[in-house]
Amino acid sequence: MTNERTDSKNKGMLKVTLVRSPIGFNGKQGIVVTSLGLRRIRHTVEVKDTPATRGLIHKVRHLVEVSE
């Protein structure tokens, strides 16, 4: 079993930064940006690297930058 609190903190994490505003794009893309936890331009969040998260990032790949 793994314990998320004691294992390495950044293992399997992605840094996602909002670089463009979702205003002017499809409204659902704004919802995806919010669901990733991004609030404003140049805001960076760390999210787990899962297939679901990768799918969200793929939907708004023109609005965000991703680094590991």
N, C-alpha and C positions, 0 to 999 in steps of 0.2 A: 504494500500500500504506500501511496505517496501522500505527503502532507504539504499542502500548498504554502503554509506559513514557514516551514523550516527548509524547504527545498530552495534551490537558487531562484532568486526573484525574477530575473529577466529571461529565464529559459522559456522558449515558446511564445515570446511576446513580440508584438509589432508596434512601432511608433507611427502613428497616423497624424498628419498635419493638414489642416484645411488651408489651401492656397488660393482658392477662388470661391466667390460667393455662389450659393445655390439659387439666388434670385435670378429669374429669367430662364431657368431650366424647368423641367417637369417638376410638379409639386411633390411627387413621390421621392424624388432625389433629395429634396430638402428634409423629408422625413428620415431617409436613410442616414444623412449627415448627422441629424440629431440623435438617432439611435446609436450611432458610433460614439456619441458623447462629445461631439465637436460643437462649440458654441459660437466661435467667431473666427475670423481669418487669422492665420498664424497660431491658432490654438492647437496644441499637440496633446494627444492622449495615447496611453499604452493599452492595447487590447490583446487578448489571447489569440494565438495563431490557430484558428480552427477553420474548417471548411465553411461554416456559416459566416464567420467574419470575413473570410476571403471573398465570399459571394457579395457581401455588402460593399466591400472595397471595390470590387470589380464594377458594381453598378455606378459608382461615382468616381471612377479612376481619373476622370478629367478635372475633378475638383480637389483631389487630395494628393499628397506625396507620402510614400510609405518607405520606412527604413527599419532595419532590424535592430 
